Amino acid sequence: MNKQHLGLAPVMPREGLLFGADYNPEQWPRESWPDDVALMQEAGINLVTVGVFSWAQLEPAEGRWNFAWLDEVLDLLHAGGIKVSLATPTASPPPWLGKKYPQTLPVDADGHTLWYGSRNQFNPSSAKYREAAATITEKIAERYAHHPAVAMWHVGNELGQISYDDESACAFRRWLMDRHTSLDEVNRAWGTTFWSQQYSTWEEILPPRKAPYIGNPGQELDFKRFTSDQLVSLYRAERDIIRRHDSKHPITTNIMGFFHGMDYFDLAAETDFVANDWYTDPGDRASWQLGALTHDLCRGLGDGRPWLLMESATSAVNWRPHNVAKEPGALRIDALSAVARGADGVCFFQFRQSAFGAERFHSAVVPLAGAKTRVFREAAALGAEMGQLGHLAGSSVPSRIAILFDWSSWWAAESAARPSAALKVMEQMLGYYRPLLRHGLNVEVVHPGSALERFDLVLLPNLFLLAQEQATALKDYVSGGGHILVGPFSAVADENAKLATGRFPGILADVLGVTGEEWLPLAEPVPVILTSPAAHLEANDTQARVWSEDLEVHGSNTRTLAYFGWGRLAGKPAATANPWGAGEAWYVGADLPSPALESLVMAAVGAAGIDVPVPQGLPEDVEAVERGGTLFLLNHGSLTCSVELPGRYGTTTITLPPFGVKVLSQKTNRVYS
């Protein structure tokens, strides 16, 4: 583990926050490079990522090196006062590597080789790929570790590759030996007595390649963990090479928020700071809410420390089926949402729009139409604003509420042949998060193994896997005065995805004061009657749509907060609250629409003694976040709206125009738009 965590401080400018973009000068004539630097200065850019996809330019053939162009680019950027995030180009190997060494290419679950001609065409377990990646990383680190332009290092790009080839099979077996220690333990963990799947030799074990029917869930879960660990080891190998040459500049890589293919808690522990790629979807008016949750994840991945928005879009992307451009003002809104939620910098992909290649229709700071454009003007205005927000650098976003999230649990919860594919982890996460967002409450997304004492309320929207030590920690947390709110289909299985026997959720039954005997996906909506405090809700606002659970209260002091209105569960509890020690544990055994769920979530907030910044709730498209004594009000919608605020900001009513922003300082009562 990287215990040093240099953080973002060594990269930060003397004034303001980081503001930048990916810069790919190899796509443009050398004569344009000085003009690029001048435009960066005009836009207020102080950081650019260079070299992400430059392997073929740096090593056009095996062992033949060409650094002259990169030398010149770094010198130009340094002379222009632009800091560099220097990347290792290992995410996109050159064609010669795949042609000469086909074992470096990934193989899919059907056994088909995925060829060069795009990007990401490498097998994480390939020894030859790792050797080639280490060689070019060594060359770059040795040459540029002390170049004055280099302020930080960017390893690879969006790690997430997977391969089912024979070399990966061998590596998977070694990983299983380390995790389970013996073949008997693998058979036990995977439950291979089912369907005659017992393994008698290690060589029989394969990655979960395509099979005639449903695969073994334990095997599939372990292969996802193995693949994630392989990717973390790739990062670690390159990081360690760089660190031998450079001990003072931070090293990181760019993650992709709630990306399904890799456990970012493991990866974040190895980085000096968290750097994330987030692309709001302008065609989805609720996309900003997932963005807010993602930003809160970035803070949780870094134990509350500031992070960097490494990639975002100035306008439209190229990779969605229908690529809607951002409305005027949305560029600023998206950037400041990240800053409000702990980012010490905002960067775009990319600086200059490509005229060729797969991403030629992706927006940039400088569009193909040039600098005399709305997008460039908005980017430059944002750059100036980022220069004025330096007082936020290094500040925290205080959060009294946590949401527990775990990649292994996500993988296991959505494996094949589960009770219902309609109950989705991320939908449950957002369902429990939105009420907090609507009332201006700061949240941090953390791992179940995290220390919880700094939070007053902990939400588990759909935590399918729960290890014994994690359950014990939750009970101790509640006993000590904490509050938990547990959503449906949680604490169902152990770390090997084996279901607990007996009534669910057995591992938390005592603290919750309620148990169940059957999960009951619904054929049609069923009314849920809230006993308190939601008498004002309409009937459609309280219907369970796809999920219910047959529950029974067994705690002597357990309160029923809601019960099912008719059908086989009529009169049975749907939501409960149970005092435990000095705290309280709540359970919801149904999927509920937003109004009913908001009522329960906010009741739990109140029970935990948490002050609500906006008790009446924010307008639908408005975000309110406080960081470092500064309140950000962001209108993500196309309608003018008003917000009522607490008196400590020296004002009570704020009007926000479409895609408008208000920033208020609690210390000075200053407001600016």
C-alpha positions as CSV (number, residue, x, y, z in Angstrom):
1,M,0.0,0.0,0.0
2,N,1.1,3.5,-0.7
3,K,1.4,4.9,2.8
4,Q,2.9,8.3,1.9
5,H,-0.1,9.8,0.0
6,L,1.6,12.9,-1.3
7,G,-1.8,14.3,-2.2
8,L,-2.4,17.2,-4.5
9,A,-0.5,19.9,-2.6
10,P,2.8,19.5,-4.6
11,V,0.8,20.2,-7.8
12,M,-1.3,23.1,-6.7
13,P,-0.6,26.6,-8.2
14,R,0.3,29.4,-5.9
15,E,-3.1,30.9,-6.5
16,G,-6.4,29.3,-7.5
17,L,-7.2,25.7,-8.3
18,L,-6.0,23.4,-11.0
19,F,-7.5,23.8,-14.4
20,G,-6.5,21.8,-17.4
21,A,-6.9,19.3,-20.2
22,D,-5.5,16.4,-22.0
23,Y,-3.0,17.6,-24.6
24,N,-2.1,15.5,-27.6
25,P,0.4,17.5,-29.6
26,E,1.4,14.5,-31.7
27,Q,-2.0,14.9,-33.5
28,W,-1.0,18.4,-34.7
29,P,1.8,20.0,-36.7
30,R,4.8,21.1,-34.7
31,E,4.2,24.7,-35.9
32,S,0.9,24.9,-34.0
33,W,2.4,24.0,-30.6
34,P,3.4,27.6,-29.6
35,D,-0.1,28.7,-30.5
36,D,-1.5,26.0,-28.3
37,V,0.5,27.2,-25.3
38,A,-0.7,30.8,-25.9
39,L,-4.3,29.6,-26.0
40,M,-3.8,27.6,-22.8
41,Q,-2.6,30.8,-21.1
42,E,-5.6,32.7,-22.5
43,A,-7.9,30.0,-21.0
44,G,-6.3,30.1,-17.6
45,I,-5.0,26.5,-18.0
46,N,-2.2,25.6,-15.6
47,L,-2.0,21.8,-16.0
48,V,-2.1,19.5,-19.0
49,T,-1.8,15.7,-19.3
50,V,0.7,14.7,-22.0
51,G,1.6,11.3,-23.5
52,V,-1.4,9.1,-22.6
53,F,-1.6,7.6,-26.1
54,S,1.9,8.3,-27.4
55,W,3.6,4.8,-27.2
56,A,3.8,4.4,-30.9
57,Q,5.4,7.9,-31.2
58,L,7.9,7.2,-28.4
59,E,8.8,3.7,-29.5
60,P,7.8,3.3,-33.2
61,A,9.5,-0.1,-33.2
62,E,10.8,-2.4,-30.5
63,G,13.8,-0.8,-28.8
64,R,13.8,2.2,-31.2
65,W,13.2,5.4,-29.2
66,N,12.0,8.9,-30.3
67,F,11.9,11.4,-27.5
68,A,12.9,14.6,-29.3
69,W,9.3,15.7,-29.9
70,L,8.3,15.2,-26.3
71,D,11.4,17.0,-25.1
72,E,10.3,20.0,-27.2
73,V,6.7,19.9,-26.0
74,L,7.7,19.8,-22.3
75,D,10.2,22.7,-22.8
76,L,7.5,24.8,-24.5
77,L,4.9,24.1,-21.8
78,H,7.4,24.9,-19.0
79,A,8.4,28.1,-20.7
80,G,4.7,29.0,-20.9
81,G,4.1,28.3,-17.2
82,I,2.0,25.2,-17.8
83,K,2.5,22.3,-15.4
84,V,2.5,18.8,-16.9
85,S,0.9,15.6,-15.7
86,L,3.2,13.2,-17.6
87,A,1.5,9.9,-18.5
88,T,2.9,6.5,-19.2
89,P,1.4,5.5,-22.5
90,T,0.7,1.9,-21.6
91,A,-3.1,1.9,-22.1
92,S,-2.7,1.7,-25.8
93,P,0.2,-0.5,-27.1
94,P,1.4,0.1,-30.6
95,P,0.5,-2.4,-33.4
96,W,4.0,-3.8,-33.5
97,L,3.6,-5.3,-29.9
98,G,0.4,-7.2,-30.8
99,K,1.8,-8.3,-34.1
100,K,5.1,-9.6,-32.8
101,Y,3.8,-10.8,-29.5
102,P,0.2,-12.0,-29.9
103,Q,0.1,-13.3,-26.3
104,T,-0.1,-9.7,-25.2
105,L,-3.6,-9.4,-26.8
106,P,-6.7,-10.0,-24.7
107,V,-9.1,-12.9,-25.3
108,D,-12.8,-12.6,-24.6
109,A,-15.0,-15.1,-22.8
110,D,-15.9,-16.8,-26.1
111,G,-12.2,-17.4,-26.8
112,H,-11.9,-14.7,-29.5
113,T,-8.7,-12.6,-29.6
114,L,-9.3,-8.9,-29.5
115,W,-6.9,-7.3,-32.0
116,Y,-5.0,-4.1,-32.3
117,G,-6.5,-1.2,-34.3
118,S,-8.3,0.5,-31.4
119,R,-7.0,0.9,-27.8
120,N,-6.8,-1.1,-24.6
121,Q,-5.6,-4.1,-26.6
122,F,-3.6,-5.8,-23.8
123,N,-3.9,-8.7,-21.5
124,P,-3.3,-7.7,-17.9
125,S,-1.7,-11.0,-17.1
126,S,0.7,-11.1,-20.1
127,A,4.3,-11.3,-18.9
128,K,5.4,-9.9,-22.3
129,Y,3.0,-6.9,-22.0
130,R,4.2,-6.2,-18.5
131,E,7.8,-6.3,-19.6
132,A,7.2,-3.9,-22.5
133,A,5.2,-1.6,-20.2
134,A,7.9,-1.6,-17.6
135,T,10.6,-0.8,-20.2
136,I,8.8,2.3,-21.6
137,T,7.9,3.4,-18.1
138,E,11.5,3.2,-17.1
139,K,12.7,5.1,-20.1
140,I,10.2,7.9,-19.5
141,A,10.8,8.2,-15.8
142,E,14.5,8.1,-16.2
143,R,14.4,10.9,-18.8
144,Y,11.8,13.2,-17.3
145,A,11.8,12.7,-13.6
146,H,13.7,16.0,-13.1
147,H,12.2,18.0,-15.9
148,P,10.9,21.3,-14.5
149,A,7.6,21.0,-16.3
150,V,6.6,17.7,-14.7
151,A,4.4,18.3,-11.6
152,M,2.8,14.8,-11.4
153,W,2.6,11.4,-13.0
154,H,-0.4,9.7,-14.7
155,V,-0.1,5.9,-14.9
156,G,-1.9,4.3,-17.9
157,N,-5.5,5.3,-18.6
158,E,-8.8,4.1,-17.3
159,L,-7.6,0.7,-16.2
160,G,-10.3,-1.9,-16.8
161,Q,-9.1,-4.6,-19.2
162,I,-10.0,-8.2,-18.8
163,S,-8.8,-11.4,-20.5
164,Y,-9.8,-15.1,-20.4
165,D,-6.7,-16.6,-22.1
166,D,-4.5,-19.4,-20.9
167,E,-1.9,-17.1,-19.4
168,S,-4.6,-15.4,-17.4
169,A,-5.8,-18.9,-16.4
170,C,-2.4,-19.7,-14.9
171,A,-2.3,-16.4,-13.1
172,F,-5.8,-16.9,-11.8
173,R,-4.8,-20.3,-10.3
174,R,-1.8,-18.7,-8.5
175,W,-4.2,-16.0,-7.2
176,L,-6.6,-18.6,-5.9
177,M,-3.7,-20.5,-4.2
178,D,-2.9,-17.3,-2.3
179,R,-6.5,-16.4,-1.4
180,H,-7.8,-19.9,-0.5
181,T,-4.5,-21.8,0.3
182,S,-5.7,-25.1,-1.0
183,L,-7.8,-26.8,-3.7
184,D,-10.2,-28.1,-1.1
185,E,-10.8,-24.6,0.1
186,V,-11.5,-23.4,-3.4
187,N,-14.1,-26.2,-3.8
188,R,-15.6,-25.3,-0.4
189,A,-15.7,-21.5,-1.2
190,W,-17.3,-22.1,-4.6
191,G,-19.7,-24.8,-3.5
192,T,-18.6,-27.1,-6.3
193,T,-20.6,-30.1,-5.1
194,F,-23.4,-28.3,-7.0
195,W,-23.7,-29.6,-10.6
196,S,-20.7,-31.9,-10.1
197,Q,-18.2,-29.0,-10.5
198,Q,-15.5,-30.3,-8.0
199,Y,-11.9,-29.7,-9.1
200,S,-9.4,-32.5,-8.6
201,T,-6.3,-30.6,-9.9
202,W,-5.4,-26.9,-10.1
203,E,-5.0,-27.3,-13.9
204,E,-8.7,-27.9,-14.3
205,I,-9.6,-24.4,-13.1
206,L,-10.2,-21.9,-15.8
207,P,-11.5,-18.4,-16.0
208,P,-15.3,-18.3,-16.3
209,R,-15.4,-18.7,-20.0
210,K,-18.6,-19.0,-21.9
211,A,-20.4,-22.2,-20.9
212,P,-23.6,-24.0,-21.9
213,Y,-25.6,-22.6,-19.0
214,I,-25.2,-20.5,-15.8
215,G,-21.7,-20.3,-14.3
216,N,-20.6,-20.8,-10.8
217,P,-21.2,-17.5,-8.9
218,G,-18.3,-18.0,-6.5
219,Q,-15.9,-18.6,-9.4
220,E,-17.2,-15.5,-11.3
221,L,-16.9,-13.3,-8.2
222,D,-13.3,-14.5,-7.6
223,F,-12.4,-13.9,-11.2
224,K,-13.6,-10.3,-11.0
225,R,-11.6,-9.9,-7.8
226,F,-8.5,-11.5,-9.6
227,T,-8.9,-9.2,-12.6
228,S,-9.1,-6.1,-10.4
229,D,-6.0,-7.2,-8.5
230,Q,-4.1,-7.8,-11.7
231,L,-5.0,-4.2,-12.8
232,V,-3.9,-2.8,-9.4
233,S,-0.6,-4.7,-9.8
234,L,-0.1,-3.1,-13.2
235,Y,-0.5,0.3,-11.7
236,R,1.7,-0.5,-8.8
237,A,4.5,-1.9,-11.0
238,E,4.6,1.4,-13.1
239,R,4.2,3.5,-10.0
240,D,7.2,1.8,-8.3
241,I,9.4,2.3,-11.4
242,I,8.5,6.1,-11.4
243,R,9.0,6.4,-7.7
244,R,12.6,5.1,-8.0
245,H,13.4,8.1,-10.1
246,D,11.1,10.7,-8.6
247,S,10.3,10.9,-4.9
248,K,8.7,14.3,-4.7
249,H,5.9,14.4,-7.3
250,P,2.6,12.6,-6.8
251,I,1.5,9.6,-8.9
252,T,-2.0,8.6,-9.7
253,T,-4.2,7.2,-12.5
254,N,-7.7,8.1,-13.7
255,I,-10.6,6.1,-12.5
256,M,-14.2,6.0,-13.9
257,G,-16.5,6.5,-11.0
258,F,-18.8,3.6,-10.4
259,F,-17.1,1.5,-13.1
260,H,-18.2,-2.1,-12.7
261,G,-14.9,-3.7,-13.7
262,M,-12.5,-2.8,-11.0
263,D,-12.4,-2.3,-7.2
264,Y,-11.4,1.3,-6.8
265,F,-11.0,1.1,-3.0
266,D,-8.1,-1.2,-3.6
267,L,-6.7,1.1,-6.4
268,A,-7.2,4.3,-4.5
269,A,-5.1,3.0,-1.6
270,E,-2.1,2.8,-3.9
271,T,-2.4,6.3,-5.4
272,D,-1.2,9.7,-4.0
273,F,-4.6,11.2,-4.7
274,V,-7.9,10.1,-6.4
275,A,-8.4,11.3,-10.0
276,N,-11.7,10.6,-11.7
277,D,-13.2,10.9,-15.2
278,W,-16.9,12.0,-15.2
279,Y,-19.0,12.9,-18.2
280,T,-22.4,14.4,-17.5
281,D,-25.0,13.3,-20.0
282,P,-26.7,16.5,-21.3
283,G,-29.5,14.2,-22.7
284,D,-30.5,13.0,-19.2
285,R,-31.7,15.8,-17.0
286,A,-31.0,13.6,-13.9
287,S,-27.4,12.8,-14.9
288,W,-26.0,15.4,-12.5
289,Q,-27.3,13.5,-9.6
290,L,-25.2,10.5,-10.5
291,G,-22.4,12.9,-11.0
292,A,-22.8,14.3,-7.4
293,L,-22.9,10.7,-6.0
294,T,-19.7,9.9,-8.0
295,H,-18.0,13.0,-6.7
296,D,-18.9,11.9,-3.1
297,L,-17.4,8.5,-4.0
298,C,-14.1,10.1,-5.0
299,R,-13.9,11.8,-1.6
300,G,-14.7,8.5,0.1
301,L,-12.0,6.7,-1.9
302,G,-9.5,9.2,-0.6
303,D,-10.6,9.2,3.0
304,G,-12.1,12.6,2.6
305,R,-9.1,14.2,1.0
306,P,-9.4,16.6,-2.1
307,W,-9.3,14.9,-5.5
308,L,-9.0,15.8,-9.1
309,L,-11.6,15.7,-11.9
310,M,-9.1,14.4,-14.5
311,E,-11.5,14.2,-17.5
312,S,-14.8,15.9,-18.3
313,A,-16.3,17.3,-21.5
314,T,-16.8,20.9,-22.5
315,S,-19.8,19.9,-24.5
316,A,-20.8,16.7,-26.4
317,V,-19.0,13.4,-26.3
318,N,-18.7,11.0,-29.2
319,W,-19.4,7.6,-27.6
320,R,-23.1,7.7,-26.7
321,P,-25.6,6.6,-29.3
322,H,-27.1,10.1,-29.3
323,N,-24.6,12.8,-28.3
324,V,-26.4,15.9,-27.0
325,A,-24.3,19.1,-26.6
326,K,-24.2,21.0,-23.3
327,E,-26.4,24.0,-22.9
328,P,-24.7,27.4,-22.4
329,G,-23.6,27.6,-18.8
330,A,-23.6,23.8,-18.2
331,L,-19.9,23.5,-18.6
332,R,-19.5,25.8,-15.6
333,I,-22.2,24.1,-13.6
334,D,-20.6,20.6,-14.0
335,A,-17.2,21.9,-13.1
336,L,-18.3,23.7,-10.0
337,S,-20.3,20.8,-8.8
338,A,-17.1,18.8,-8.6
339,V,-15.2,21.6,-6.9
340,A,-18.0,22.0,-4.3
341,R,-17.8,18.2,-3.6
342,G,-14.0,18.3,-2.9
343,A,-12.2,18.6,-6.2
344,D,-9.1,20.8,-6.2
345,G,-9.0,20.9,-9.9
346,V,-11.0,20.4,-13.1
347,C,-9.6,19.1,-16.4
348,F,-11.2,18.4,-19.8
349,F,-10.7,15.8,-22.5
350,Q,-9.2,17.3,-24.5
351,F,-7.5,20.6,-25.2
352,R,-7.8,20.7,-28.9
353,Q,-10.5,18.7,-30.8
354,S,-9.2,15.9,-33.0
355,A,-9.8,16.1,-36.7
356,F,-9.3,12.4,-37.2
357,G,-9.6,9.1,-35.3
358,A,-12.3,7.6,-33.2
359,E,-12.9,10.7,-31.0
360,R,-13.0,13.3,-33.8
361,F,-16.5,14.3,-32.8
362,H,-15.6,14.7,-29.1
363,S,-15.8,18.3,-27.8
364,A,-12.7,20.1,-26.5
365,V,-11.5,23.4,-25.0
366,V,-10.6,24.5,-28.5
367,P,-13.2,23.2,-31.0
368,L,-12.4,22.6,-34.7
369,A,-14.1,26.0,-35.2
370,G,-11.3,27.6,-33.2
371,A,-11.0,29.8,-30.2
372,K,-13.6,32.4,-31.3
373,T,-16.4,30.1,-30.1
374,R,-18.9,29.9,-27.3
375,V,-17.2,26.8,-25.8
376,F,-13.8,28.3,-25.7
377,R,-15.2,31.5,-24.2
378,E,-17.0,29.6,-21.5
379,A,-13.9,27.5,-20.8
380,A,-11.7,30.6,-20.4
381,A,-14.3,32.2,-18.1
382,L,-14.2,29.1,-16.0
383,G,-10.4,29.2,-15.9
384,A,-10.6,32.7,-14.6
385,E,-13.1,31.7,-11.9
386,M,-10.9,28.7,-10.9
387,G,-8.2,31.2,-10.3
388,Q,-10.4,33.0,-7.8
389,L,-11.3,29.9,-5.7
390,G,-7.9,29.2,-4.3
391,H,-9.1,29.6,-0.7
392,L,-10.9,26.2,-1.2
393,A,-7.7,24.3,-2.0
394,G,-7.1,21.5,0.5
395,S,-10.4,22.2,2.4
396,S,-12.7,19.4,3.3
397,V,-16.4,18.7,2.7
398,P,-17.7,17.8,6.2
399,S,-20.1,14.9,6.0
400,R,-22.1,13.4,8.9
401,I,-23.7,10.8,6.6
402,A,-22.1,7.9,4.9
403,I,-23.3,5.4,2.3
404,L,-21.6,2.0,2.3
405,F,-20.5,0.6,-1.1
406,D,-18.4,-2.4,-2.0
407,W,-17.4,-3.6,-5.5
408,S,-17.4,-7.3,-4.5
409,S,-21.0,-6.9,-3.1
410,W,-22.1,-5.2,-6.4
411,W,-20.6,-8.0,-8.5
412,A,-22.2,-10.7,-6.3
413,A,-25.6,-8.9,-6.0
414,E,-26.0,-8.8,-9.8
415,S,-24.8,-12.2,-10.7
416,A,-26.9,-14.4,-12.9
417,A,-30.0,-16.3,-11.7
418,R,-30.9,-14.0,-8.8
419,P,-34.5,-13.4,-7.6
420,S,-34.9,-10.3,-9.7
421,A,-32.8,-8.5,-12.2
422,A,-35.0,-5.4,-11.6
423,L,-33.5,-4.7,-8.2
424,K,-30.2,-3.0,-9.2
425,V,-27.5,-1.8,-6.9
426,M,-26.9,1.6,-8.5
427,E,-30.6,2.3,-8.6
428,Q,-30.9,1.6,-4.9
429,M,-27.8,3.7,-4.2
430,L,-29.3,6.7,-6.1
431,G,-32.8,6.1,-4.5
432,Y,-31.4,6.5,-1.0
433,Y,-29.0,9.3,-2.0
434,R,-31.5,11.6,-3.7
435,P,-33.4,12.7,-0.6
436,L,-30.1,13.7,1.0
437,L,-29.1,15.6,-2.1
438,R,-32.5,17.3,-2.2
439,H,-32.1,18.7,1.3
440,G,-28.5,19.8,0.9
441,L,-26.9,17.2,3.1
442,N,-23.3,16.3,2.5
443,V,-22.6,12.6,2.0
444,E,-19.5,10.4,1.7
445,V,-19.4,7.0,0.0
446,V,-17.1,4.7,1.9
447,H,-16.2,1.0,2.1
448,P,-17.9,-1.3,4.7
449,G,-14.5,-1.8,6.3
450,S,-14.0,2.0,7.0
451,A,-14.0,3.6,10.4
452,L,-17.6,4.9,10.9
453,E,-17.2,6.8,14.1
454,R,-17.1,10.2,12.3
455,F,-20.6,9.7,10.9
456,D,-23.9,10.0,12.7
457,L,-25.9,8.0,10.0
458,V,-24.8,5.2,7.8
459,L,-26.9,4.0,4.8
460,L,-26.6,0.5,3.3
461,P,-28.9,0.8,0.3
462,N,-28.2,-2.7,-1.1
463,L,-25.2,-4.3,0.5
464,F,-25.6,-7.9,-0.6
465,L,-22.2,-9.2,0.8
466,L,-21.3,-8.6,4.4
467,A,-18.4,-10.2,6.2
468,Q,-18.6,-11.1,9.9
469,E,-16.1,-8.5,10.9
470,Q,-18.0,-5.8,9.0
471,A,-21.3,-6.8,10.7
472,T,-19.6,-6.7,14.1
473,A,-18.3,-3.2,13.4
474,L,-21.8,-2.0,12.3
475,K,-23.3,-3.4,15.5
476,D,-20.6,-1.7,17.6
477,Y,-21.2,1.5,15.7
478,V,-24.9,1.4,16.5
479,S,-24.4,0.4,20.1
480,G,-22.1,3.4,20.5
481,G,-24.8,5.8,19.4
482,G,-24.7,5.6,15.6
483,H,-27.7,5.1,13.3
484,I,-27.9,2.8,10.3
485,L,-30.6,2.5,7.6
486,V,-30.4,-0.8,5.7
487,G,-32.1,-1.3,2.3
488,P,-33.6,-4.5,0.9
489,F,-31.6,-7.6,-0.2
490,S,-28.7,-6.7,2.2
491,A,-26.5,-8.9,4.3
492,V,-27.6,-11.9,2.3
493,A,-24.3,-13.6,1.6
494,D,-20.8,-13.9,3.0
495,E,-17.6,-12.9,1.2
496,N,-17.7,-16.0,-1.0
497,A,-21.3,-15.2,-2.1
498,K,-22.6,-18.1,-0.1
499,L,-26.1,-17.4,1.2
500,A,-26.6,-17.4,4.9
501,T,-28.8,-20.2,6.2
502,G,-31.7,-19.4,8.4
503,R,-33.8,-16.3,8.4
504,F,-32.3,-13.2,6.7
505,P,-30.5,-11.0,7.3
506,G,-29.1,-13.3,9.9
507,I,-25.8,-11.6,10.4
508,L,-27.6,-8.3,11.3
509,A,-30.9,-9.8,12.6
510,D,-30.3,-8.9,16.3
511,V,-29.4,-5.3,15.7
512,L,-32.2,-4.8,13.2
513,G,-34.9,-6.5,15.3
514,V,-36.5,-8.0,12.2
515,T,-36.0,-11.1,10.1
516,G,-37.4,-12.5,6.9
517,E,-38.1,-15.9,5.4
518,E,-38.7,-15.2,1.7
519,W,-37.7,-12.7,-0.9
520,L,-40.8,-11.9,-3.0
521,P,-40.3,-10.1,-6.3
522,L,-43.6,-8.6,-7.3
523,A,-45.8,-9.3,-10.3
524,E,-47.6,-6.0,-9.8
525,P,-47.2,-3.0,-7.5
526,V,-48.3,-3.4,-3.8
527,P,-49.3,-0.5,-1.6
528,V,-47.1,0.2,1.4
529,I,-48.7,2.1,4.3
530,L,-46.3,4.4,6.2
531,T,-47.4,4.7,9.8
532,S,-45.3,7.8,10.3
533,P,-44.5,10.5,9.1
534,A,-45.9,10.5,5.6
535,A,-49.7,10.8,5.8
536,H,-49.6,13.5,3.0
537,L,-48.3,11.0,0.4
538,E,-50.6,9.9,-2.5
539,A,-51.2,6.2,-2.9
540,N,-48.9,5.9,-6.0
541,D,-46.1,7.5,-3.9
542,T,-46.0,4.5,-1.6
543,Q,-46.2,1.5,-3.8
544,A,-43.5,-1.2,-3.8
545,R,-43.0,-1.8,-7.5
546,V,-40.7,-4.8,-8.0
547,W,-39.5,-6.1,-4.6
548,S,-41.0,-7.2,-1.2
549,E,-39.8,-9.3,1.7
550,D,-41.8,-11.5,4.0
551,L,-40.6,-10.0,7.4
552,E,-41.4,-10.6,11.0
553,V,-40.6,-8.2,13.9
554,H,-38.9,-10.0,16.8
555,G,-37.4,-7.1,18.8
556,S,-39.4,-6.1,21.9
557,N,-38.9,-2.4,21.1
558,T,-38.9,-2.6,17.3
559,R,-41.3,-0.2,15.7
560,T,-43.1,-0.8,12.4
561,L,-42.6,2.3,10.2
562,A,-44.5,0.9,7.3
563,Y,-46.5,-2.2,6.4
564,F,-47.8,-3.8,3.2
565,G,-51.4,-2.8,2.4
566,W,-52.8,-5.9,0.7
567,G,-51.9,-9.3,-0.9
568,R,-50.1,-12.2,0.8
569,L,-48.1,-9.8,3.0
570,A,-51.0,-7.6,4.0
571,G,-50.3,-6.1,7.5
572,K,-46.8,-7.4,7.6
573,P,-43.9,-4.9,8.2
574,A,-42.2,-3.3,5.2
575,A,-39.9,-0.9,7.2
576,T,-38.9,-1.0,10.8
577,A,-36.7,0.8,13.4
578,N,-35.0,-0.9,16.3
579,P,-33.1,0.7,19.2
580,W,-29.8,-1.0,19.9
581,G,-27.6,0.3,22.7
582,A,-27.3,4.1,22.3
583,G,-28.2,4.0,18.6
584,E,-30.9,2.7,16.3
585,A,-31.0,0.4,13.3
586,W,-33.7,0.8,10.5
587,Y,-34.6,-1.7,7.8
588,V,-36.6,-1.4,4.6
589,G,-37.8,-4.6,3.0
590,A,-39.2,-3.2,-0.2
591,D,-38.3,-1.0,-3.1
592,L,-40.1,2.2,-2.6
593,P,-40.8,5.2,-5.0
594,S,-39.0,8.4,-4.2
595,P,-41.6,10.1,-2.1
596,A,-42.0,7.2,0.4
597,L,-38.3,6.6,0.5
598,E,-37.6,10.2,1.1
599,S,-39.9,10.2,4.0
600,L,-38.1,7.3,5.6
601,V,-34.6,8.5,4.8
602,M,-35.3,12.0,6.2
603,A,-36.9,10.5,9.3
604,A,-33.7,8.5,9.9
605,V,-31.7,11.8,9.4
606,G,-33.9,13.4,12.1
607,A,-33.5,10.4,14.4
608,A,-29.7,10.7,14.1
609,G,-29.9,14.3,15.2
610,I,-28.6,15.8,12.0
611,D,-29.5,19.4,11.1
612,V,-31.0,19.7,7.7
613,P,-29.7,22.7,5.7
614,V,-32.7,23.0,3.4
615,P,-35.7,21.5,5.4
616,Q,-38.3,22.3,2.8
617,G,-36.2,20.7,0.0
618,L,-34.5,22.1,-3.0
619,P,-36.1,22.6,-6.4
620,E,-35.8,19.5,-8.6
621,D,-32.7,20.6,-10.6
622,V,-30.9,22.5,-7.8
623,E,-27.8,21.3,-6.0
624,A,-26.5,22.9,-2.7
625,V,-23.2,22.0,-1.3
626,E,-21.1,23.5,1.4
627,R,-17.3,23.3,1.4
628,G,-14.8,25.3,3.4
629,G,-17.3,27.9,4.6
630,T,-18.6,28.4,1.0
631,L,-22.0,27.4,-0.2
632,F,-22.5,26.5,-3.8
633,L,-26.0,26.8,-5.3
634,L,-26.1,25.2,-8.8
635,N,-29.2,25.1,-11.0
636,H,-28.8,22.2,-13.4
637,G,-32.1,22.9,-15.1
638,S,-33.5,25.2,-17.8
639,L,-36.0,27.1,-15.6
640,T,-35.5,30.0,-13.2
641,C,-36.1,29.0,-9.5
642,S,-35.7,30.3,-6.0
643,V,-34.1,28.8,-3.0
644,E,-34.7,29.6,0.7
645,L,-31.5,29.5,2.8
646,P,-30.5,29.5,6.4
647,G,-29.9,32.9,8.0
648,R,-26.2,32.3,8.6
649,Y,-25.6,33.2,4.9
650,G,-27.0,36.7,5.5
651,T,-29.8,36.1,3.0
652,T,-33.0,34.1,2.8
653,T,-34.0,33.9,-0.8
654,I,-31.7,33.3,-3.8
655,T,-32.9,33.3,-7.4
656,L,-31.1,31.1,-9.8
657,P,-31.5,31.5,-13.6
658,P,-31.3,28.5,-15.9
659,F,-27.9,26.9,-15.5
660,G,-27.1,29.6,-13.0
661,V,-24.7,29.5,-10.1
662,K,-24.5,31.4,-6.8
663,V,-21.5,31.1,-4.5
664,L,-21.9,32.4,-1.0
665,S,-19.3,32.9,1.7
666,Q,-20.5,32.2,5.2
667,K,-17.6,34.4,6.6
668,T,-18.2,37.5,4.5
669,N,-21.9,37.0,3.5
670,R,-20.6,37.7,0.0
671,V,-22.7,36.4,-2.9
672,Y,-21.5,36.2,-6.5
673,S,-23.0,34.7,-9.7
